[in-house]
Amino acid sequence: MNKDFFLGLGGQKCGSSWIQAYLSGQSGSDFGRLGEYQVWEHRTGGVFARYRVPEPSPLQKLRARAKMALGAPEPTPHLRWRLQSSEQSYFDYFGALLARPGIQRTGDITPSYAGLPADLLVRIKTGMAAQGAAVKVLFSMRDPVDRLRSHLRMEMAKGRLPASDDNEAPLRAFYASKEAKARSHYDQTLNAINQVFEPANTHICLFEDLFTPEGIKALARFANVPADPFAGSKMVNAREKGRGISEALEAEIANHYAPVYTAVAARLPQVKTLWPSARFVL
């Protein structure tokens, strides 16, 4: 039986939660305890440094071990800290899932992995290969303007930015911020993928057609799972992007990220029609 490890690199607000739910719900899948493991991105620093989990206190470690000894699930913060602290623990964790009877696929689909450089991708690929698993990469991309608008609403909802009913001023202040740029440069993610993974082991798709019957069939074919053409109606972790913005601001954002549009269009020319904001660049 082939063993596959699905490494989801996002992008954020691009359907990765839906992809994880679709794959993990298939027979022969075990994606473990968490929806997003958030193990690797803190190593890149910057806006991703906040994902580093502080070391538990001796008492917290003792309680975690006691719970596990009694058969209870490992506490989530302890699990994340343990997987962050030891690469081997990370690989062993997913290797143990794949070793269970009937399990042929597992994975870690974390949107902020879009910022992982090639050297970290190599380490993940090598580490999982030692567990007998082929690493298959998933990366979904969304119209950058729409993604940024949804991202901004999430930042407001989580209290990291002040809430506002103004659709323009907060977005104008946000779109070129470090937080926004770290998750919007699909061109850099594509470059890292191309350096490390063979085309046969990568599934690069667009949010705009991910949920269509054709998009679902393509994902299912890549993952070697049944295709459910109606699964696209079941949204997971969706968030409103807010009311419309002016063409002037849309064009301003699109031109700021012009290299992103160019790089994506070279691989998926359909963005010229599927991404509304592409009309300003392509």
C-alpha beads as a LAMMPS data file, in Angstrom:
LAMMPS data file: protein, C-alpha beads

282 atoms
281 bonds

1 atom types
1 bond types

-500.0 500.0 xlo xhi
-500.0 500.0 ylo yhi
-500.0 500.0 zlo zhi

Masses

1 110.0

Atoms # bond

1 1 1 0.000 0.000 0.000
2 1 1 1.380 3.402 -0.998
3 1 1 1.764 5.880 1.846
4 1 1 1.205 9.579 1.148
5 1 1 1.861 12.662 3.243
6 1 1 -0.031 15.732 2.011
7 1 1 1.778 18.968 2.721
8 1 1 -0.621 21.884 2.323
9 1 1 1.083 25.244 1.845
10 1 1 -2.106 27.291 1.867
11 1 1 -2.685 29.880 0.738
12 1 1 -4.476 31.565 3.567
13 1 1 -8.178 32.240 2.889
14 1 1 -7.842 30.103 -0.260
15 1 1 -9.810 26.983 0.681
16 1 1 -7.145 25.027 2.559
17 1 1 -9.514 24.170 5.432
18 1 1 -11.973 22.727 2.919
19 1 1 -9.210 20.701 1.252
20 1 1 -8.127 19.317 4.624
21 1 1 -11.699 18.391 5.530
22 1 1 -12.273 16.717 2.155
23 1 1 -9.121 14.594 2.294
24 1 1 -9.304 13.733 5.978
25 1 1 -12.875 12.525 5.549
26 1 1 -11.871 9.827 3.059
27 1 1 -11.523 6.157 3.877
28 1 1 -7.869 5.369 4.531
29 1 1 -7.103 8.868 5.862
30 1 1 -5.875 9.880 9.296
31 1 1 -4.742 13.500 9.562
32 1 1 -4.308 13.315 13.309
33 1 1 -5.394 15.646 16.061
34 1 1 -5.212 19.099 14.523
35 1 1 -6.656 20.932 11.554
36 1 1 -3.540 23.121 11.271
37 1 1 -0.343 21.951 12.945
38 1 1 1.603 25.254 12.643
39 1 1 4.928 23.554 13.285
40 1 1 7.400 24.975 10.766
41 1 1 6.562 28.583 9.939
42 1 1 7.860 30.167 13.166
43 1 1 11.393 29.299 12.003
44 1 1 11.131 31.912 9.254
45 1 1 10.658 34.714 11.799
46 1 1 8.909 37.966 10.992
47 1 1 5.129 37.815 11.136
48 1 1 5.308 34.036 11.567
49 1 1 7.336 34.184 14.776
50 1 1 4.101 34.341 16.785
51 1 1 3.405 30.695 15.953
52 1 1 6.233 29.529 18.181
53 1 1 4.746 27.741 21.176
54 1 1 6.413 28.543 24.519
55 1 1 7.899 25.621 26.383
56 1 1 5.418 24.206 28.909
57 1 1 6.291 24.460 32.569
58 1 1 7.500 21.327 34.377
59 1 1 4.033 20.991 35.916
60 1 1 2.343 21.263 32.512
61 1 1 4.679 18.615 31.103
62 1 1 3.927 16.336 34.051
63 1 1 0.171 16.782 33.586
64 1 1 0.460 16.104 29.851
65 1 1 2.393 12.878 30.461
66 1 1 -0.120 11.799 33.106
67 1 1 -3.065 12.383 30.748
68 1 1 -1.380 10.460 27.963
69 1 1 -0.521 7.588 30.321
70 1 1 -4.220 7.317 31.132
71 1 1 -5.127 7.201 27.446
72 1 1 -6.354 10.781 27.182
73 1 1 -5.375 12.954 24.185
74 1 1 -2.175 14.943 24.453
75 1 1 -3.023 18.603 25.221
76 1 1 -2.864 20.661 22.025
77 1 1 -0.282 23.248 23.219
78 1 1 1.971 20.443 24.477
79 1 1 1.631 18.562 21.188
80 1 1 2.503 21.630 19.109
81 1 1 5.456 22.465 21.344
82 1 1 6.736 18.885 21.128
83 1 1 6.474 18.775 17.342
84 1 1 8.120 22.192 17.019
85 1 1 10.937 21.211 19.364
86 1 1 11.991 18.064 17.536
87 1 1 11.871 17.442 13.799
88 1 1 12.072 13.721 14.461
89 1 1 9.014 13.920 16.724
90 1 1 7.119 15.557 13.856
91 1 1 8.087 12.839 11.386
92 1 1 7.468 10.065 13.910
93 1 1 4.028 11.499 14.723
94 1 1 2.833 11.272 11.125
95 1 1 4.733 8.042 10.546
96 1 1 2.785 6.481 13.422
97 1 1 -0.500 7.578 11.842
98 1 1 0.506 5.964 8.552
99 1 1 1.495 2.774 10.390
100 1 1 -2.066 2.227 11.600
101 1 1 -3.975 -0.572 9.859
102 1 1 -5.703 0.603 6.696
103 1 1 -4.224 4.117 6.745
104 1 1 -2.573 5.238 3.530
105 1 1 -2.681 9.026 3.740
106 1 1 -2.067 11.710 6.327
107 1 1 -0.893 15.286 6.185
108 1 1 -0.287 18.727 7.563
109 1 1 -2.251 21.450 5.779
110 1 1 -1.310 24.781 7.320
111 1 1 -1.976 28.020 5.358
112 1 1 1.022 29.928 6.712
113 1 1 3.359 27.287 5.281
114 1 1 3.127 29.337 2.074
115 1 1 6.096 31.243 3.510
116 1 1 8.350 28.193 3.922
117 1 1 11.629 28.418 1.980
118 1 1 12.977 25.606 -0.169
119 1 1 15.433 24.349 2.465
120 1 1 12.637 23.640 4.948
121 1 1 10.584 21.930 2.256
122 1 1 13.573 19.683 1.556
123 1 1 13.783 18.721 5.235
124 1 1 10.094 17.849 5.365
125 1 1 10.343 15.830 2.157
126 1 1 13.422 13.962 3.374
127 1 1 12.029 13.347 6.858
128 1 1 8.766 11.894 5.610
129 1 1 10.550 9.813 2.987
130 1 1 12.381 8.139 5.879
131 1 1 8.922 7.200 7.201
132 1 1 8.144 5.515 3.890
133 1 1 5.826 8.270 2.671
134 1 1 5.776 10.241 -0.553
135 1 1 5.230 13.958 0.072
136 1 1 2.505 15.468 -2.091
137 1 1 2.169 19.238 -2.100
138 1 1 -1.092 21.173 -2.239
139 1 1 -1.233 24.897 -2.943
140 1 1 -4.377 26.899 -3.654
141 1 1 -4.331 30.540 -4.793
142 1 1 -7.052 33.200 -4.797
143 1 1 -7.419 36.562 -6.510
144 1 1 -4.933 38.601 -4.414
145 1 1 -7.342 41.491 -3.883
146 1 1 -10.145 39.201 -2.715
147 1 1 -7.730 37.246 -0.518
148 1 1 -6.457 40.420 1.117
149 1 1 -9.977 41.634 1.813
150 1 1 -10.896 38.345 3.493
151 1 1 -7.570 38.322 5.349
152 1 1 -8.201 41.842 6.647
153 1 1 -11.636 40.849 7.971
154 1 1 -10.046 37.909 9.774
155 1 1 -7.432 40.158 11.379
156 1 1 -10.238 42.430 12.584
157 1 1 -12.319 39.521 13.883
158 1 1 -9.346 38.194 15.851
159 1 1 -8.663 41.602 17.370
160 1 1 -5.259 42.056 15.765
161 1 1 -6.575 45.095 13.880
162 1 1 -9.355 47.474 14.923
163 1 1 -12.780 46.682 13.465
164 1 1 -14.135 49.164 10.952
165 1 1 -17.103 49.573 8.619
166 1 1 -14.888 51.525 6.219
167 1 1 -14.010 49.251 3.293
168 1 1 -11.238 51.366 1.824
169 1 1 -9.008 53.036 4.415
170 1 1 -8.178 49.896 6.435
171 1 1 -7.469 47.912 3.267
172 1 1 -5.263 50.660 1.865
173 1 1 -3.250 50.631 5.101
174 1 1 -3.109 46.834 5.187
175 1 1 -2.376 45.533 1.699
176 1 1 1.354 46.349 1.681
177 1 1 1.968 45.510 5.348
178 1 1 4.398 42.775 6.358
179 1 1 1.484 40.598 7.466
180 1 1 -0.265 40.929 4.103
181 1 1 2.845 40.526 1.959
182 1 1 4.019 37.422 3.800
183 1 1 0.891 35.582 2.677
184 1 1 0.325 37.119 -0.749
185 1 1 3.506 36.335 -2.663
186 1 1 2.346 33.214 -4.458
187 1 1 5.269 33.697 -6.841
188 1 1 7.742 32.956 -4.052
189 1 1 5.796 29.886 -2.913
190 1 1 5.649 28.544 -6.470
191 1 1 9.380 29.058 -6.837
192 1 1 10.107 27.127 -3.632
193 1 1 7.800 24.285 -4.734
194 1 1 9.455 24.082 -8.133
195 1 1 12.893 23.789 -6.528
196 1 1 11.969 20.811 -4.374
197 1 1 9.065 18.800 -5.777
198 1 1 8.374 17.011 -9.027
199 1 1 5.306 18.211 -10.969
200 1 1 3.635 14.816 -10.502
201 1 1 3.698 15.362 -6.731
202 1 1 2.228 18.875 -6.758
203 1 1 -1.347 20.050 -7.079
204 1 1 -1.506 23.761 -7.804
205 1 1 -5.038 25.117 -8.105
206 1 1 -7.190 28.217 -7.924
207 1 1 -9.690 28.976 -5.188
208 1 1 -12.106 30.258 -7.825
209 1 1 -12.596 26.820 -9.413
210 1 1 -11.589 24.587 -6.487
211 1 1 -15.216 23.939 -5.495
212 1 1 -16.533 23.195 -8.981
213 1 1 -17.117 19.579 -10.062
214 1 1 -14.048 19.855 -12.318
215 1 1 -11.905 21.284 -9.511
216 1 1 -13.005 18.561 -7.130
217 1 1 -12.274 15.864 -9.712
218 1 1 -8.768 17.247 -10.228
219 1 1 -8.066 17.232 -6.481
220 1 1 -9.516 13.747 -6.072
221 1 1 -7.463 12.429 -8.983
222 1 1 -4.282 13.865 -7.489
223 1 1 -5.014 12.437 -4.034
224 1 1 -6.335 9.134 -5.400
225 1 1 -9.639 9.465 -3.554
226 1 1 -13.257 9.372 -4.749
227 1 1 -14.642 12.579 -6.255
228 1 1 -17.798 14.049 -4.729
229 1 1 -18.989 16.702 -7.202
230 1 1 -21.365 18.171 -4.627
231 1 1 -18.752 18.626 -1.894
232 1 1 -18.084 22.193 -3.023
233 1 1 -21.351 23.333 -1.454
234 1 1 -20.001 22.494 2.017
235 1 1 -17.935 25.529 2.979
236 1 1 -15.377 25.198 5.789
237 1 1 -14.022 28.144 7.771
238 1 1 -15.348 30.627 5.195
239 1 1 -15.215 34.349 5.906
240 1 1 -16.888 37.329 4.253
241 1 1 -14.578 39.719 2.430
242 1 1 -16.736 42.779 3.090
243 1 1 -18.511 45.133 0.699
244 1 1 -17.035 46.268 -2.595
245 1 1 -14.118 48.634 -3.079
246 1 1 -13.366 51.202 -5.739
247 1 1 -11.693 50.275 -9.009
248 1 1 -8.916 52.698 -8.155
249 1 1 -7.976 50.831 -4.978
250 1 1 -8.376 47.456 -6.684
251 1 1 -5.968 48.575 -9.421
252 1 1 -3.543 49.993 -6.855
253 1 1 -3.355 46.666 -5.017
254 1 1 -3.120 44.605 -8.196
255 1 1 -0.249 46.680 -9.530
256 1 1 1.562 46.436 -6.198
257 1 1 1.485 42.645 -6.558
258 1 1 2.062 42.581 -10.324
259 1 1 4.857 39.937 -10.131
260 1 1 2.402 37.590 -8.412
261 1 1 -0.101 37.820 -11.265
262 1 1 2.613 37.320 -13.867
263 1 1 4.051 34.240 -12.157
264 1 1 0.666 32.607 -11.605
265 1 1 -0.536 33.339 -15.147
266 1 1 2.568 31.633 -16.533
267 1 1 1.445 28.441 -14.815
268 1 1 -2.353 28.846 -14.867
269 1 1 -3.372 31.186 -17.725
270 1 1 -7.037 30.996 -16.688
271 1 1 -6.365 33.554 -13.950
272 1 1 -6.817 36.176 -16.656
273 1 1 -10.535 35.438 -16.559
274 1 1 -11.007 33.863 -13.110
275 1 1 -9.324 36.661 -11.148
276 1 1 -11.310 39.892 -11.563
277 1 1 -8.370 42.072 -10.505
278 1 1 -6.105 40.513 -13.153
279 1 1 -7.536 42.937 -15.712
280 1 1 -5.359 45.665 -14.219
281 1 1 -2.104 43.750 -14.690
282 1 1 -2.341 41.047 -17.346

Bonds

1 1 1 2
2 1 2 3
3 1 3 4
4 1 4 5
5 1 5 6
6 1 6 7
7 1 7 8
8 1 8 9
9 1 9 10
10 1 10 11
11 1 11 12
12 1 12 13
13 1 13 14
14 1 14 15
15 1 15 16
16 1 16 17
17 1 17 18
18 1 18 19
19 1 19 20
20 1 20 21
21 1 21 22
22 1 22 23
23 1 23 24
24 1 24 25
25 1 25 26
26 1 26 27
27 1 27 28
28 1 28 29
29 1 29 30
30 1 30 31
31 1 31 32
32 1 32 33
33 1 33 34
34 1 34 35
35 1 35 36
36 1 36 37
37 1 37 38
38 1 38 39
39 1 39 40
40 1 40 41
41 1 41 42
42 1 42 43
43 1 43 44
44 1 44 45
45 1 45 46
46 1 46 47
47 1 47 48
48 1 48 49
49 1 49 50
50 1 50 51
51 1 51 52
52 1 52 53
53 1 53 54
54 1 54 55
55 1 55 56
56 1 56 57
57 1 57 58
58 1 58 59
59 1 59 60
60 1 60 61
61 1 61 62
62 1 62 63
63 1 63 64
64 1 64 65
65 1 65 66
66 1 66 67
67 1 67 68
68 1 68 69
69 1 69 70
70 1 70 71
71 1 71 72
72 1 72 73
73 1 73 74
74 1 74 75
75 1 75 76
76 1 76 77
77 1 77 78
78 1 78 79
79 1 79 80
80 1 80 81
81 1 81 82
82 1 82 83
83 1 83 84
84 1 84 85
85 1 85 86
86 1 86 87
87 1 87 88
88 1 88 89
89 1 89 90
90 1 90 91
91 1 91 92
92 1 92 93
93 1 93 94
94 1 94 95
95 1 95 96
96 1 96 97
97 1 97 98
98 1 98 99
99 1 99 100
100 1 100 101
101 1 101 102
102 1 102 103
103 1 103 104
104 1 104 105
105 1 105 106
106 1 106 107
107 1 107 108
108 1 108 109
109 1 109 110
110 1 110 111
111 1 111 112
112 1 112 113
113 1 113 114
114 1 114 115
115 1 115 116
116 1 116 117
117 1 117 118
118 1 118 119
119 1 119 120
120 1 120 121
121 1 121 122
122 1 122 123
123 1 123 124
124 1 124 125
125 1 125 126
126 1 126 127
127 1 127 128
128 1 128 129
129 1 129 130
130 1 130 131
131 1 131 132
132 1 132 133
133 1 133 134
134 1 134 135
135 1 135 136
136 1 136 137
137 1 137 138
138 1 138 139
139 1 139 140
140 1 140 141
141 1 141 142
142 1 142 143
143 1 143 144
144 1 144 145
145 1 145 146
146 1 146 147
147 1 147 148
148 1 148 149
149 1 149 150
150 1 150 151
151 1 151 152
152 1 152 153
153 1 153 154
154 1 154 155
155 1 155 156
156 1 156 157
157 1 157 158
158 1 158 159
159 1 159 160
160 1 160 161
161 1 161 162
162 1 162 163
163 1 163 164
164 1 164 165
165 1 165 166
166 1 166 167
167 1 167 168
168 1 168 169
169 1 169 170
170 1 170 171
171 1 171 172
172 1 172 173
173 1 173 174
174 1 174 175
175 1 175 176
176 1 176 177
177 1 177 178
178 1 178 179
179 1 179 180
180 1 180 181
181 1 181 182
182 1 182 183
183 1 183 184
184 1 184 185
185 1 185 186
186 1 186 187
187 1 187 188
188 1 188 189
189 1 189 190
190 1 190 191
191 1 191 192
192 1 192 193
193 1 193 194
194 1 194 195
195 1 195 196
196 1 196 197
197 1 197 198
198 1 198 199
199 1 199 200
200 1 200 201
201 1 201 202
202 1 202 203
203 1 203 204
204 1 204 205
205 1 205 206
206 1 206 207
207 1 207 208
208 1 208 209
209 1 209 210
210 1 210 211
211 1 211 212
212 1 212 213
213 1 213 214
214 1 214 215
215 1 215 216
216 1 216 217
217 1 217 218
218 1 218 219
219 1 219 220
220 1 220 221
221 1 221 222
222 1 222 223
223 1 223 224
224 1 224 225
225 1 225 226
226 1 226 227
227 1 227 228
228 1 228 229
229 1 229 230
230 1 230 231
231 1 231 232
232 1 232 233
233 1 233 234
234 1 234 235
235 1 235 236
236 1 236 237
237 1 237 238
238 1 238 239
239 1 239 240
240 1 240 241
241 1 241 242
242 1 242 243
243 1 243 244
244 1 244 245
245 1 245 246
246 1 246 247
247 1 247 248
248 1 248 249
249 1 249 250
250 1 250 251
251 1 251 252
252 1 252 253
253 1 253 254
254 1 254 255
255 1 255 256
256 1 256 257
257 1 257 258
258 1 258 259
259 1 259 260
260 1 260 261
261 1 261 262
262 1 262 263
263 1 263 264
264 1 264 265
265 1 265 266
266 1 266 267
267 1 267 268
268 1 268 269
269 1 269 270
270 1 270 271
271 1 271 272
272 1 272 273
273 1 273 274
274 1 274 275
275 1 275 276
276 1 276 277
277 1 277 278
278 1 278 279
279 1 279 280
280 1 280 281
281 1 281 282
